[in-house]
Amino acid sequence: MGIIKHYFMPNEYVQSIFQIDIEKLANSGVKGIITDLDNTLVGWDEADPTQAVKEWFNKVREAGITITIVSNNNEQRVGSFSKSLNVDYIFKAKKPRGRAFNQASKLMKLKPTEIVVIGDQMLTDVFGGNRRGLFTIMVVPVKKTDGFITKFNRMIERRLLQRFRKKGYITWEEN
């Protein structure tokens, strides 16, 4: 279980991006955030950032933290969303593979110890970030619905969460 926990257990788990303590991150030396898009920032079927998401991005910037959106989705989806927020992005990232995480780190010119990964999926965001030695924060998915591949991932994720709960590794409850 140790290796599974090491790779799939997030460092932190919150209800949404809005529960992340940005000041605490900045004070701990975080200078960059790699964030997923679909079901992390907005629902997978929402084209544009909400006003609350725009305000969150501004708050992060004001804290001196750079954000790069890293998504497995296509260029049109990720590009149009990211450009409206004026942030860098990587599309068709093939998470959990490391290339996109490394690319985002280079883009931001930051060391792994200065970066946090935020996402809603254990098998892509958390696993990919943990494999690269990045601090990972998992959020509850914005929407209860998913695409086909994500549905399969969620099935595995639920089993991992049950095992972690049973072993006493996690104490949070999902809503």
C-alpha positions as CSV (number, residue, x, y, z in Angstrom):
1,M,0.0,0.0,0.0
2,G,2.9,2.4,0.6
3,I,3.8,2.9,-3.0
4,I,0.1,3.3,-4.0
5,K,-0.4,5.9,-1.2
6,H,2.9,7.7,-2.3
7,Y,1.7,8.1,-5.9
8,F,-2.1,8.5,-5.5
9,M,-2.7,10.3,-2.2
10,P,-2.9,14.1,-2.6
11,N,-1.1,16.2,-0.1
12,E,-4.3,18.2,0.5
13,Y,-8.0,17.7,-0.4
14,V,-10.5,20.6,-0.5
15,Q,-14.0,21.1,-1.7
16,S,-13.0,23.6,-4.4
17,I,-10.3,26.0,-5.6
18,F,-12.0,28.6,-3.5
19,Q,-11.0,26.7,-0.2
20,I,-7.3,26.8,-1.1
21,D,-5.4,29.2,1.2
22,I,-3.5,31.3,-1.4
23,E,-1.7,33.4,1.2
24,K,-0.5,30.3,3.0
25,L,0.8,28.9,-0.3
26,A,2.6,32.1,-1.1
27,N,4.1,32.3,2.4
28,S,5.4,28.7,2.1
29,G,7.4,29.6,-1.0
30,V,4.9,28.5,-3.7
31,K,5.5,30.6,-6.9
32,G,3.5,28.6,-9.4
33,I,0.3,26.6,-9.8
34,I,-0.3,24.0,-12.4
35,T,-4.1,23.6,-12.6
36,D,-6.4,21.3,-14.5
37,L,-9.3,22.8,-16.3
38,D,-12.3,20.6,-16.7
39,N,-14.2,19.9,-13.4
40,T,-11.5,21.6,-11.5
41,L,-12.0,25.3,-12.5
42,V,-15.4,24.9,-14.2
43,G,-17.6,22.1,-15.3
44,W,-16.3,20.1,-18.3
45,D,-19.1,21.5,-20.5
46,E,-18.7,25.1,-19.5
47,A,-16.8,27.2,-22.2
48,D,-15.9,30.2,-20.1
49,P,-14.5,31.0,-16.7
50,T,-17.1,32.2,-14.2
51,Q,-16.7,35.6,-12.4
52,A,-15.7,33.7,-9.3
53,V,-12.9,31.9,-11.2
54,K,-11.7,35.2,-12.7
55,E,-11.5,36.7,-9.2
56,W,-9.7,33.6,-7.9
57,F,-7.1,34.0,-10.7
58,N,-6.7,37.7,-9.8
59,K,-6.2,36.8,-6.1
60,V,-3.5,34.2,-7.1
61,R,-1.7,36.8,-9.3
62,E,-1.8,39.4,-6.5
63,A,-0.1,36.9,-4.2
64,G,2.7,36.7,-6.8
65,I,1.9,33.2,-8.0
66,T,2.0,32.3,-11.7
67,I,-0.7,29.9,-13.1
68,T,-0.4,27.5,-16.0
69,I,-3.5,25.5,-17.1
70,V,-2.5,21.9,-18.0
71,S,-5.3,19.9,-19.6
72,N,-5.8,16.7,-21.5
73,N,-8.5,18.5,-23.6
74,N,-8.0,19.9,-27.1
75,E,-6.4,23.2,-28.1
76,Q,-9.6,25.0,-29.0
77,R,-11.1,24.3,-25.5
78,V,-8.1,24.9,-23.4
79,G,-6.8,27.8,-25.5
80,S,-10.0,29.9,-25.6
81,F,-10.5,29.4,-21.8
82,S,-6.9,30.2,-20.9
83,K,-6.6,33.2,-23.2
84,S,-9.7,34.8,-21.6
85,L,-7.7,34.6,-18.3
86,N,-4.4,35.7,-19.9
87,V,-2.5,32.6,-18.6
88,D,-0.2,30.1,-20.3
89,Y,-1.6,26.7,-21.1
90,I,-0.7,23.2,-22.3
91,F,-3.3,21.2,-24.1
92,K,-3.5,17.5,-24.9
93,A,-1.1,17.1,-22.0
94,K,-1.5,13.3,-21.7
95,K,-1.5,13.5,-17.9
96,P,-0.3,11.6,-15.9
97,R,2.7,11.5,-18.1
98,G,5.4,13.9,-17.0
99,R,6.2,15.9,-20.1
100,A,3.4,18.4,-19.6
101,F,4.3,18.9,-15.9
102,N,8.0,19.4,-16.9
103,Q,7.0,21.8,-19.7
104,A,4.8,23.9,-17.3
105,S,7.7,24.0,-14.8
106,K,10.1,25.3,-17.5
107,L,7.5,27.8,-18.8
108,M,7.1,29.3,-15.3
109,K,10.9,29.0,-14.8
110,L,10.3,27.4,-11.4
111,K,11.7,24.4,-9.4
112,P,9.4,21.6,-8.3
113,T,9.5,22.8,-4.7
114,E,7.9,26.0,-5.8
115,I,5.0,24.5,-7.7
116,V,1.6,23.1,-6.6
117,V,-0.7,21.0,-8.8
118,I,-4.4,21.4,-8.5
119,G,-6.9,18.9,-10.0
120,D,-10.0,16.9,-9.6
121,Q,-8.6,13.5,-10.6
122,M,-6.4,11.1,-8.7
123,L,-5.3,9.1,-11.7
124,T,-4.2,12.1,-13.8
125,D,-3.5,15.2,-11.8
126,V,-2.5,13.8,-8.4
127,F,-0.6,10.8,-9.8
128,G,1.2,13.0,-12.4
129,G,2.1,15.7,-9.9
130,N,3.2,13.2,-7.2
131,R,5.4,11.4,-9.7
132,R,7.2,14.7,-10.4
133,G,7.6,15.4,-6.7
134,L,5.1,18.3,-6.8
135,F,2.8,19.2,-3.9
136,T,-0.7,18.1,-5.0
137,I,-4.1,19.5,-4.0
138,M,-7.2,17.5,-5.1
139,V,-10.6,19.2,-5.4
140,V,-14.1,17.8,-5.5
141,P,-15.2,17.7,-9.2
142,V,-17.3,20.8,-10.1
143,K,-19.8,18.6,-11.8
144,K,-21.0,15.1,-11.1
145,T,-21.0,14.1,-14.8
146,D,-17.9,13.2,-16.8
147,G,-16.8,12.1,-20.2
148,F,-16.3,8.3,-21.0
149,I,-12.6,7.9,-20.0
150,T,-13.0,10.0,-16.9
151,K,-16.0,7.8,-15.8
152,F,-13.6,4.8,-15.9
153,N,-11.0,6.7,-13.9
154,R,-13.5,7.8,-11.3
155,M,-14.4,4.1,-10.8
156,I,-10.8,3.3,-9.9
157,E,-10.5,6.5,-7.9
158,R,-13.4,5.5,-5.7
159,R,-11.8,2.2,-4.9
160,L,-8.5,3.9,-4.0
161,L,-10.4,6.4,-1.8
162,Q,-12.2,3.5,0.0
163,R,-8.8,1.8,0.6
164,F,-7.3,5.0,1.9
165,R,-10.2,5.6,4.2
166,K,-10.2,2.0,5.5
167,K,-6.5,2.3,6.3
168,G,-7.1,5.6,8.1
169,Y,-5.0,7.6,5.6
170,I,-7.8,10.1,4.9
171,T,-10.4,11.7,7.1
172,W,-12.3,13.9,4.7
173,E,-15.7,13.1,3.4
174,E,-16.9,13.7,-0.1
175,N,-20.2,15.5,-0.8
